[in-house]
Amino acid sequence: MQKTNKYYWWFQIGGWLSIALIQVLVTVLWSKVDEQFFVALGLQILVGIFATHLFRIFIRRSGWLDLPVEKALPRLALGILLVCLLDTAIRISLNDWLGLSGTNKKIIFSTRFLLVTVQNGLFIIPWTLIYYFFHYIEKSRKQQLDTLKLEALVKELELKTIKSHINPHFIFNALNSIRALIDENPLRARTAITELSNILRSSMQTEKQETVFFEKELNIVKDYLALEHIRFEDRLNVQYEIAENTLMQPIPPMMLQTLVENAIKHGISKQVHGGTVTIVSRMKNRYHQVVIRNTGRLDKSGNEDGFGLISTRNRLHLLFGENANFNIREINGNMVEAIVHIPLS
């Protein structure tokens, strides 16, 4: 941001000084220049810098740089008109106050106002187009770069993702649990095999998809928690707070699985009496908010550096932009809360 601002001021000041130099050269060729001419020219440049910089602030705060071209251009056209009128009003007022108008005062005010406005338009229209399309090209390049980064991340972490979510330790525990159920509860054992099969199939498909519906991801997590419940029995309590209007929202595949697995591994498994995992999905302030809350303490020695948490943050930013975010924190002394915010499209 600081580098962009530095370039902006170089172009801003350099551009207006170039306009001043051109006007000086043209005036010298056709007439004489005096002190009043240079003072009036200096005011024109200062007011021009002030008006266009004010316009830039408004463009950025209004989010026009993020709009498609067909929606941004009509707004920019209206903005250019208003900036030209503002520039004209300031320049004429200052020139009259300083007595720099000279023979121009003999011209009807409306004609004079129109002439100065047209002159401003010759400078402010190119300024606006250059500023907007510079950022439009930069935005396109950033999107292309983010796409390449995402593709590289998927390829680089493809094997790690499968190992992370379907690791041998989890499969070993699941198979042991199923084996214990074969004689005791054959029907539950068959169901557990189906749940494990669903998880394996979902993991193998993650490399082919950038996002999945939240409902699909939630069903896989329910299978995962059902298998873990066989192992933990009464030590694992699961609660769901799922808003219906979030089921069809897109999320990165296996993201919810990653966070729930971390809740089990770093939270429930370390509690003598177990605990509760709560999964919340709701709409909040134009965001899809996903919360995973579990009994336990935040491992401040390195839990934040785990592959699952790092990949979650990276994937969110690459898929949904900088407005998407992920945080994990400790609350109420013995509870850990992971919160994901995904902006609605």
N, C-alpha and C positions, 0 to 999 in steps of 0.2 A: 504493500500500500504506500509506503514512504517513497519507494522508487517511482511508482506511478505518479504521485503528487509532484515529485521533483521534475519529471518530464513535462507534466502539465504546465507548471509555471514557466519552464524554459520556452515551451511553444506559445504559451499565452503572452508573455512579455515580448518574446522575439517576434511573434506575428504582428502584434499591434505596433511595435517599433518599425517593422518593415512597411506597414501601411503609412506611418508617419513619414518615413524616408521617401516613399513614392510620391506622397502629396507635396513634400518640399521640392522635389525635383520637377514635378509638373508645374508647380506654381512659379518656380524660378524661370522656367522656360517661357511662360506666358505673361508674367507680370512681376512686379517688385514685391519683395517680402519685407515685413517690418516686425517690430516687437510684438504688436498686437496679434499678428498672424501666428507667431510661435506660441504665445500664451493660449490662444484659442485652440491651436492644434494640441497642445499639452492637455488642455481640458478634455478635448475629444478622446484622446487616448486613455486618460485616467477614467473618464466616465464609461468608456467602452469596456475597459478591463473590469470595472465595478459591476456593470450591468450583466456582462457575460458570465462573470464568476457567480453572481447571484443566480443566474439562470442555471448554471451547472449544479449548484447546490440543490435547486428545486428539482431538476431532472433526476438526480441521484436519490433524493428522499422520496420522490413520487414513484420510483421503480420503473421509469420509462425505459431504462437501459435493458431491463429484463423482458420487455414486451416484444412480440413479433414485429417485423418491419411495418406490416400493413396497419397495425394498431398504434405504433409509435409515431409514424410520420404525421397523421392529422393532429396529434397532440403537440408535436414539435412545431408544426406550422402555426398553430394558435399561439404557442409560447413565443415564437419568433416575433409575431406581430406585437404582442404585449411588451416584449423586451425593447423592440424598436421604439414604441411609443414612450416607454419609460425613459430610455436613453435620450430621446428628443426633448421631452419635458425638462429633464435635468439640464441638458446642454443649453437650451434656449434661456432657461431661468438664470443659469450662471453667467452666460454671455451678457444678458441684459443687466444683471446686477453689477458686473465688472466693467460694463460699458464697452464691450468688445464687438457689439453687433454692427456698428458703423452704418454703412448704407443699407444693410439688410433690414434695418428697422423701417425703412420706407416701404418694404414689401408687405402686403396684407398678411396678417398673422397666420391665417389658415393656409395660405400658399407657402409661407415660410415654414410652417410646421410640417406640411406635406413634403417639401423638398428635403428637409433635414431627416425626416422619417425614411424616405426613399434612399438617401445616402447611407443611413444606418443599416438599412436592409442589405445593401451591397456588401457590407462587412459581416453582419451578424448571420445572414443565411449561410455563407460558406463556412463560417466558424462553427455553426451548429451541425451542419452536415459532416464536417471533418471530425468533430468531437464524437458524434453519435456512431458513425461508421467505423471509426477507430476502435471504439469499445465493442461494436458488433463483431468485428473481425477478431478481436482479442477473445471475446466470449466463445466464438466458434472454435478458435484454436484450443482454448481451454477444454471445451467439451470433447474435442477429438482426442486431446491428451488424456483426459479422464477415462475415455473409452478404452484407449490403449492400455492405460494403467490397470483398468479393471480386467481386461483380457489377460494381461500379464500376471495379475494377482491370482486369477482363477487357475491359470496353468501352473503357476508356481506352487499354489497351495492345494491343488486338487488332491494329491496323494495324502497330504497332511490332514485335509478335511476329513477324508474317509477314516484315517487312523484316529483322528481326534474324536469323532462322533461314534464310530463303530470300532472301538479299540478292543483288542483281545481280552483285556481284563473284564470289560462289560459282558462280552459274549460268554466268557468262562463262567461268570456269576449267573447269567441268565440260564445257561445250559444246566448248571448245577441245580438251580431252582426248579427247572422243568423236570429234571431227572427225579428229584425228590417228590414231585407231584404225580408222577406216572402211576404209582401204586395207590397213593393216598387220594388223589382227585384226578382221574384220567381226563374228565371233561375240561377241567381248568388247565391241564397240561396241554391239551390240543389247542385251546384258546391262546395260551402263552406262546406256542410255536407260531401261530398265525400272527401274533403281535410282533414277535421277533422278525418274522419274514417281512412284514410291512416296513419295519424300520430299516432293514437291510436294503430292500428295494428302493425306498425313498433316498437313502444315502447314495446309491449308485446312480440315481437320476439327477443329483444336484449339479453335476458338471454341465448339464444341458440347459439349465434354466438360470436366469438372473434373478427372477422373483417368482413367488408362488402365492396363492391366496392364503390368507391367515387361517382359514378354516382347515385347509389341507395340512398345514404345518401343525395346527393344534391337535388334529387327529393322530398324527405321528407321535406327538409328545404324550398324548394320553396312553398310547400303546407302551411307550417307554416307561411312563410312571406306573403303569399296571405291572410291568415286569419287575420294576424296583420295589413295588409294594409286596411282591412275593418274598423278596429278600428281607425287607425291613419290617414287614408285618405292621403291628400297631405303632411302631416307631415313626412311620411315615403317614402324615395326614395331608391330603391335597384338597385345596379349595379353588373354585373357578368363579371369576366375576367377568363374564364375557358379554359385551354389548352386541346385539344382533347386527347392528349396522357396521360392525368392523370385520365381519367374517369374510367379506370379499375384498378387503384391502390387501394390496401387495406388500410382501415382506421378503427379505432375502431367505432362500431355502436353508434350513437347518439352523437359522439364527436363534429361534426360540428353543430348539433342542439344545444348543450350546449353553444358553443361559440357565436352563433348567438343570442340565447336567452339572454345571458349576455349583448350583444351589444344593444339589444332592452331595456332590463330592466334597465341597469346602464347608458345607453347613450341616445338613442332616446327619451325615455319616460320622461327624465328630461330636455329636451330642449323645450323651449316655442314654437319655430318655427319648431321643429322636426329636421331631419337631414338625412344623407345618410348612408346606410350600403353597403359596398363593399365586395364581396367574390371573392378571387383570388385563383386559383389553377394552379400551374406550376411546371416544372422540373427545378431544379437549383443545379448544382454541385453534381450530383448523389443523390440528395434528392428530394422527393416530398414535395414541400412547399405549405402550405395552409395558407392564410392570411385572417383575418376578420378585416375590418377597419370600424370604426363607428364614427360619430360625438359625441363629449362629452369629459369629463375629467375623468382621471383615479381616481377611489375611493381609495386613499392611506390609508384610515382608516381601510380597512379590506376586500376589494374586492378580494385580492389575496388569502384570506383564505376561500373563498366560496367553497362549496362542488363541484360544477361543475369544477372549475379550478384545484383544488387539484386532483380530480379523473382523469381529463384529463392528467395531468403530470404523475401520477402513472401508468395509463393504457398504456401510450406511452412507458415508460421505461420497463414495464413488457412484453409488446408484441414485441417491436422492439429493445430493448437493450439500452445501455447508449448513443448510437449515436443519438437516437431520442430525440428531446427536444421541449419545449414549453416555449414561453416568451410572456409577455404582457407589453406594454409600451405606454407612451403618446408622441405624435408627433405633431409638428406644433401648439402647444398651445390649440387646440380644436379638437383633433382627437386621438382616442385610437386604437392601432393596436395589435392584437393577432396573433402570428406567430407560426406555427407548422412545424417542420422538421421531415420527416419520411424517413429513409435511404431506398434506392431501394434494393430489394433482388437480 
